[in-house]
Amino acid sequence: MVRFVIAALSTLIFTAALAGDLEEGMAAIERKDYATALAKWQTAAQKGEAQAQYNLGVMYEKGQGVAQDYKEAVRWYLLAARQGLANAQYNLGNMYDQGLGVAQDYKEALRWYLLAAQQGLAEAQHNLGAMYEEGQSVAQDYKEALRWFLLAAHQGSATAQTDLGLMYYNGLGIEKDYKEAVRWFQLAAKQGYKKAQFNIGLMYYNGQGVAQDYKEAVRWYLLAARQGNEAAQVNLGFMYSNGLGVAQDYKEAVRWYLLAAKQGLAEAQHNLGFMYFLGQGVLQDRIRAHMWFNIAAVSGDKDSVKNRDIAASKMTAQQIEQAQRMARECMNSNFTKCD
């Protein structure tokens, strides 16, 4: 369970009261006529319209109707942010946070997040809370992190709800409370947030804050796994491998392990190697077992080092050489050529 800082807000905003070029630009965006939107918003932005300036920043950040240009995005965000537009302040904070178009500067990111957060923008409140939790350019302060997460969570921010759940789970800034952690995870999970879905699955697996229920754990892992959450995928593979909450199914276990392994998760790579070594769900193949153990060993997994050497003791020199070549090809291809 780790914190997650959300990506830059890229929604275009528009106030119905504004007319003329700003309104025509929005109508053009809805038609995906980016050239017209750009022209209309440039006219409005040059007149000092903060929302048009912000929207231009989004277009330059995303490369819509113009070549992607982070420096130009920052320039327009800054103009709108100085006029007090919360969305622009937040996006500017993200640019500084990630070092896009400007030198990475956490203090400057913090400054802009704070301005947007004080206006009630949930995304900024969450990121501000995350900076207090990690102690980035500010003294680490769990209670302050909790305060900002709570404000954003009450606005329905799934990321803030998840991080708030983690604060309760770990007892950071507040007394440890698994039931309260579950409550916040559930709110985020019901919005489809995969990290919260994984966390709920883990709570049901461990019986923390809820009665232990492997079937319910599988249900939540599955929701997160289908969205590509590698931790959920490897846990789901484990459930199928051991018949926990589901009928034991080695082939299904291999399928989920492989998805997580190709995302670089050492635990899944090790487990996949083990399935090949024993011939569970796949034909027994010590070459592929060695390959996956070897890949997982790169991450420092001690069990993988041990099992790689056990596999090697039952292989010929030519087989070991082939397995090592396959491991290099798999890693060099970013796990796209591992068959």
Legacy VTK file of the C-alpha trace (Angstrom):
# vtk DataFile Version 3.0
C-alpha trace
ASCII
DATASET POLYDATA
POINTS 339 float
0.000 0.000 0.000
1.632 3.214 -1.151
0.547 6.747 -1.653
-0.355 7.839 -5.077
0.058 11.416 -6.297
-2.510 12.080 -9.012
-1.495 13.255 -12.477
-1.977 16.779 -13.784
-5.562 17.973 -14.089
-6.265 18.262 -17.781
-9.945 19.174 -17.892
-10.887 22.324 -19.696
-12.983 24.717 -17.642
-15.595 27.196 -18.768
-17.910 29.577 -16.985
-21.223 29.997 -18.752
-21.296 33.704 -17.915
-18.340 34.329 -20.201
-19.280 34.761 -23.841
-17.705 35.593 -27.162
-14.330 34.056 -27.933
-14.268 31.956 -24.773
-17.665 30.425 -25.506
-16.859 29.824 -29.157
-13.595 28.165 -28.147
-15.449 25.739 -25.913
-17.919 24.924 -28.686
-14.970 24.239 -30.990
-13.383 21.907 -28.431
-16.609 19.915 -28.259
-16.346 19.473 -32.050
-12.659 18.584 -31.617
-11.835 21.602 -33.750
-8.646 22.444 -31.891
-7.405 25.028 -34.392
-10.512 27.184 -33.919
-10.448 26.740 -30.136
-6.808 27.786 -30.072
-7.483 30.925 -32.103
-10.516 31.949 -30.044
-8.828 31.341 -26.692
-5.675 33.158 -27.767
-7.809 36.226 -28.440
-9.542 35.949 -25.065
-6.301 35.132 -23.228
-4.587 38.204 -24.644
-7.451 40.239 -23.192
-6.586 38.811 -19.792
-9.293 36.150 -19.493
-7.901 33.747 -16.878
-9.970 30.769 -18.015
-8.810 31.189 -21.601
-5.215 31.393 -20.373
-5.715 28.205 -18.387
-7.303 26.428 -21.340
-4.398 27.423 -23.573
-2.059 25.971 -20.963
-3.947 22.668 -21.139
-3.731 22.646 -24.944
0.032 23.195 -24.871
0.494 20.622 -22.103
-1.497 17.974 -23.982
-0.429 18.982 -27.499
-3.962 19.669 -28.712
-3.997 21.802 -31.851
-0.365 22.776 -31.167
2.931 21.017 -30.742
3.265 19.879 -27.130
5.247 22.548 -25.304
5.546 22.376 -21.510
7.281 25.764 -21.254
4.437 27.430 -23.102
1.935 25.564 -20.921
3.689 26.893 -17.822
3.604 30.437 -19.214
-0.162 30.368 -19.678
-0.828 28.574 -16.397
1.217 31.204 -14.588
-0.811 34.057 -16.059
-4.078 32.421 -14.996
-2.710 31.311 -11.622
-1.656 34.848 -10.742
-5.267 35.873 -11.272
-6.295 33.329 -8.640
-7.665 30.546 -10.847
-7.464 27.415 -8.677
-7.198 24.936 -11.561
-4.288 26.866 -13.035
-2.581 27.041 -9.643
-2.965 23.305 -9.255
-1.648 22.502 -12.732
1.251 24.886 -12.220
2.015 23.071 -8.978
2.070 19.801 -10.905
4.473 21.218 -13.486
6.882 22.186 -10.706
6.273 18.876 -8.921
7.211 16.868 -12.033
9.734 19.280 -13.533
7.768 19.822 -16.754
8.665 23.055 -18.549
10.466 24.263 -15.405
13.174 22.966 -13.132
11.696 20.570 -10.605
11.002 22.556 -7.464
8.968 21.017 -4.644
8.819 24.259 -2.686
7.245 26.044 -5.620
4.890 23.100 -6.167
3.882 23.295 -2.520
3.212 27.022 -2.819
0.862 26.641 -5.756
-0.870 23.566 -4.347
-1.544 25.487 -1.143
-3.146 28.383 -2.998
-5.438 26.024 -4.918
-6.147 23.894 -1.836
-7.205 26.952 0.149
-9.818 27.575 -2.542
-11.184 24.073 -1.950
-9.783 22.234 -4.972
-9.753 18.561 -3.924
-6.888 17.535 -6.201
-4.643 20.203 -4.707
-5.711 19.293 -1.179
-4.735 15.682 -1.844
-1.329 16.539 -3.284
-0.644 18.951 -0.448
-1.492 16.195 2.009
0.868 13.849 0.175
3.709 16.365 0.487
3.143 16.664 4.232
3.018 12.873 4.519
6.332 12.469 2.700
7.983 15.593 4.062
8.683 17.086 0.629
9.918 20.679 1.025
8.040 20.845 4.308
8.555 19.224 7.690
6.866 15.823 7.710
3.582 16.214 9.540
1.103 13.324 9.559
-1.622 15.326 11.270
-1.407 18.043 8.635
-1.421 15.393 5.907
-4.487 13.847 7.514
-6.233 17.237 7.605
-5.751 17.836 3.879
-6.610 14.258 2.910
-9.804 14.527 4.930
-10.871 17.738 3.183
-10.334 16.191 -0.253
-11.870 12.845 0.759
-15.085 14.530 1.874
-15.309 16.011 -1.625
-15.231 12.488 -3.082
-11.584 12.326 -4.169
-10.831 8.591 -4.547
-7.084 9.147 -4.233
-7.546 11.115 -1.011
-9.987 8.527 0.348
-7.425 5.807 -0.327
-4.573 7.718 1.271
-6.783 8.558 4.226
-7.550 4.861 4.569
-3.809 4.184 4.599
-3.326 6.706 7.382
-5.882 4.820 9.479
-4.391 1.480 8.441
-0.862 2.460 9.486
-1.833 4.690 12.412
-0.148 7.781 10.982
-1.318 10.998 12.604
-4.212 9.136 14.147
-4.872 5.964 16.132
-4.726 2.815 13.996
-8.249 1.799 13.023
-8.779 -0.982 10.463
-12.551 -0.491 10.339
-12.128 3.172 9.457
-9.484 2.234 6.898
-11.941 -0.182 5.294
-14.642 2.484 5.221
-12.475 4.914 3.254
-11.092 2.220 0.969
-14.641 1.133 0.147
-15.684 4.657 -0.806
-12.773 4.902 -3.230
-13.143 1.320 -4.475
-16.789 1.903 -5.366
-15.598 4.701 -7.651
-13.504 2.135 -9.518
-10.169 3.209 -8.054
-7.960 0.154 -8.491
-5.544 0.814 -5.620
-8.451 0.994 -3.196
-9.945 -2.167 -4.687
-6.658 -3.957 -4.098
-6.492 -2.658 -0.533
-10.019 -3.854 0.195
-9.092 -7.265 -1.180
-6.096 -7.352 1.151
-8.248 -6.399 4.141
-10.647 -9.268 3.392
-7.732 -11.659 2.872
-6.185 -10.749 6.220
-9.459 -10.226 8.079
-8.515 -6.679 9.071
-11.503 -4.474 9.876
-13.760 -7.095 8.303
-14.379 -10.807 8.779
-11.820 -12.827 6.823
-13.433 -13.786 3.522
-11.349 -15.213 0.689
-14.206 -15.045 -1.821
-14.661 -11.351 -1.133
-10.897 -10.868 -1.378
-10.925 -12.525 -4.806
-13.800 -10.304 -5.926
-11.927 -7.107 -5.103
-8.584 -8.376 -6.405
-10.293 -9.239 -9.673
-11.681 -5.730 -10.099
-8.249 -4.200 -9.529
-6.415 -6.844 -11.567
-8.593 -6.229 -14.607
-7.522 -2.598 -14.456
-3.866 -3.657 -14.556
-2.963 -3.450 -10.865
0.048 -5.756 -10.704
-0.177 -6.366 -6.947
-3.774 -7.526 -7.364
-2.756 -9.709 -10.306
-0.073 -11.548 -8.360
-2.376 -11.970 -5.347
-5.125 -13.259 -7.592
-2.657 -15.735 -9.074
-1.824 -16.883 -5.555
-5.524 -17.364 -4.754
-6.013 -19.539 -7.853
-2.801 -21.448 -7.232
-3.856 -22.343 -3.695
-7.616 -22.583 -4.186
-8.446 -19.767 -1.783
-11.890 -18.304 -2.427
-11.930 -20.004 -5.831
-11.512 -23.502 -7.204
-7.818 -24.308 -7.547
-6.801 -23.539 -11.136
-3.115 -23.507 -12.017
-3.702 -22.268 -15.573
-5.596 -19.259 -14.260
-2.844 -18.688 -11.697
-0.228 -18.694 -14.477
-2.293 -16.224 -16.511
-2.411 -13.682 -13.683
1.213 -14.222 -12.677
2.277 -13.599 -16.276
0.383 -10.302 -16.477
2.058 -9.051 -13.292
5.464 -10.473 -14.299
5.372 -8.512 -17.553
4.870 -5.348 -15.488
8.168 -6.081 -13.766
6.865 -7.407 -10.436
9.596 -9.658 -9.020
7.188 -11.666 -6.842
5.115 -12.592 -9.892
8.246 -13.423 -11.903
9.424 -15.743 -9.127
6.034 -17.437 -8.831
5.844 -17.880 -12.583
9.286 -19.486 -12.545
8.064 -21.834 -9.830
5.038 -22.852 -11.932
7.312 -23.680 -14.877
9.732 -25.557 -12.619
6.948 -27.774 -11.229
4.859 -27.897 -14.401
1.747 -26.442 -12.770
-0.649 -24.885 -15.275
2.059 -25.136 -17.946
4.281 -27.852 -19.332
7.307 -28.338 -17.119
10.081 -26.208 -18.588
13.258 -25.648 -16.572
14.647 -23.260 -19.176
11.717 -20.892 -18.732
11.778 -21.473 -14.989
15.433 -20.420 -14.919
14.622 -17.415 -17.125
11.945 -16.082 -14.774
13.953 -16.832 -11.629
16.916 -15.024 -13.203
14.804 -11.973 -14.078
13.331 -11.812 -10.570
16.827 -12.176 -9.083
17.803 -8.881 -10.754
15.479 -7.159 -8.281
17.387 -8.761 -5.417
14.822 -11.452 -4.616
16.811 -13.995 -2.568
14.390 -16.866 -3.139
14.717 -16.341 -6.885
18.515 -16.484 -6.668
18.284 -19.741 -4.713
15.691 -21.278 -7.048
17.570 -20.163 -10.161
20.618 -22.051 -8.914
18.511 -25.115 -8.064
17.082 -25.070 -11.586
20.577 -24.652 -13.033
21.794 -27.738 -11.163
19.312 -29.812 -13.180
20.165 -28.248 -16.554
22.907 -28.641 -19.141
25.328 -25.820 -19.899
23.558 -25.245 -23.237
20.175 -25.008 -21.527
21.500 -22.484 -18.993
22.976 -20.389 -21.809
19.625 -20.450 -23.629
17.755 -19.439 -20.470
20.149 -16.566 -19.841
19.761 -15.350 -23.442
15.976 -15.522 -23.122
16.120 -13.505 -19.882
18.163 -10.774 -21.588
15.777 -10.627 -24.538
12.769 -10.476 -22.235
14.190 -7.627 -20.155
15.608 -5.695 -23.133
12.194 -5.795 -24.806
10.532 -4.429 -21.651
8.845 -7.813 -21.180
7.239 -7.934 -24.616
9.397 -10.836 -25.887
9.350 -13.374 -23.082
7.800 -16.421 -24.817
LINES 1 340
339 0 1 2 3 4 5 6 7 8 9 10 11 12 13 14 15 16 17 18 19 20 21 22 23 24 25 26 27 28 29 30 31 32 33 34 35 36 37 38 39 40 41 42 43 44 45 46 47 48 49 50 51 52 53 54 55 56 57 58 59 60 61 62 63 64 65 66 67 68 69 70 71 72 73 74 75 76 77 78 79 80 81 82 83 84 85 86 87 88 89 90 91 92 93 94 95 96 97 98 99 100 101 102 103 104 105 106 107 108 109 110 111 112 113 114 115 116 117 118 119 120 121 122 123 124 125 126 127 128 129 130 131 132 133 134 135 136 137 138 139 140 141 142 143 144 145 146 147 148 149 150 151 152 153 154 155 156 157 158 159 160 161 162 163 164 165 166 167 168 169 170 171 172 173 174 175 176 177 178 179 180 181 182 183 184 185 186 187 188 189 190 191 192 193 194 195 196 197 198 199 200 201 202 203 204 205 206 207 208 209 210 211 212 213 214 215 216 217 218 219 220 221 222 223 224 225 226 227 228 229 230 231 232 233 234 235 236 237 238 239 240 241 242 243 244 245 246 247 248 249 250 251 252 253 254 255 256 257 258 259 260 261 262 263 264 265 266 267 268 269 270 271 272 273 274 275 276 277 278 279 280 281 282 283 284 285 286 287 288 289 290 291 292 293 294 295 296 297 298 299 300 301 302 303 304 305 306 307 308 309 310 311 312 313 314 315 316 317 318 319 320 321 322 323 324 325 326 327 328 329 330 331 332 333 334 335 336 337 338
